[in-house]
Amino acid sequence: MSSATIRWQRKAVQELAVLPRETQRRVLGEVDRLRHDPLKGEQLAAEWQGIRRLRVGPHRIVYAFNGSQLLILMA
């Protein structure tokens, strides 16, 4: 699988900006790994179908993947 393109929603960027630097690094590292393995996160159910989440310590990366593009919804 080739790497996915990553896009961030404005709200996710704002949420990332208020986290401590070390946590920001960890989240960004996981997002970069998702580029190569976008199905790594857990699939959400019910009305959240099509949305995935990945835990990074006490935080969650919530994202959508459409086959070629990751959209980061929440960090």
C-alpha positions in Angstrom: 0.0 0.0 0.0 1.4 3.4 -0.9 1.3 6.2 1.7 -1.8 8.2 2.3 -2.0 11.9 2.1 -2.7 13.6 5.5 -5.1 16.5 6.0 -5.9 18.1 9.3 -9.2 19.7 10.3 -8.6 23.1 11.9 -10.1 22.0 15.2 -7.6 19.1 15.4 -4.7 21.5 14.8 -6.0 23.7 17.6 -6.3 20.7 19.9 -2.8 19.6 19.1 -1.4 23.1 19.7 -2.4 23.1 23.4 -0.9 19.8 24.3 2.6 19.6 25.9 5.5 19.4 23.4 6.3 15.8 24.1 2.7 14.8 23.7 2.6 16.7 20.4 5.7 14.8 19.2 4.1 11.4 20.1 0.8 12.3 18.3 2.6 13.5 15.2 4.7 10.4 15.2 1.6 8.2 15.3 -0.1 10.2 12.6 3.0 9.7 10.4 2.9 6.0 11.0 -0.8 6.0 10.1 0.2 7.3 6.7 1.7 3.9 6.0 -0.8 1.8 8.0 -4.1 3.8 8.0 -6.2 0.8 9.2 -4.2 0.6 12.4 -6.8 2.4 14.5 -9.9 0.9 15.9 -13.1 1.2 13.8 -15.9 3.1 15.5 -19.4 1.8 15.3 -23.0 3.0 14.8 -23.3 6.6 13.7 -19.5 6.9 13.7 -19.1 4.3 11.0 -16.2 5.2 8.7 -14.3 6.9 11.6 -11.3 5.3 13.3 -9.5 6.1 16.5 -6.0 5.4 17.8 -4.9 5.8 21.4 -1.7 7.8 22.2 -1.3 7.7 25.9 -4.5 9.3 27.4 -5.2 11.0 24.1 -7.0 9.8 21.0 -6.4 10.5 17.3 -9.8 10.4 15.6 -9.6 10.2 11.8 -11.3 9.1 8.6 -9.6 7.2 5.8 -11.1 7.1 2.3 -8.5 4.8 0.6 -5.9 7.5 -0.3 -6.4 10.3 2.2 -6.4 10.5 6.0 -8.4 13.3 7.5 -7.4 14.0 11.2 -10.6 15.1 13.0 -9.3 15.3 16.6 -6.0 15.0 18.3 
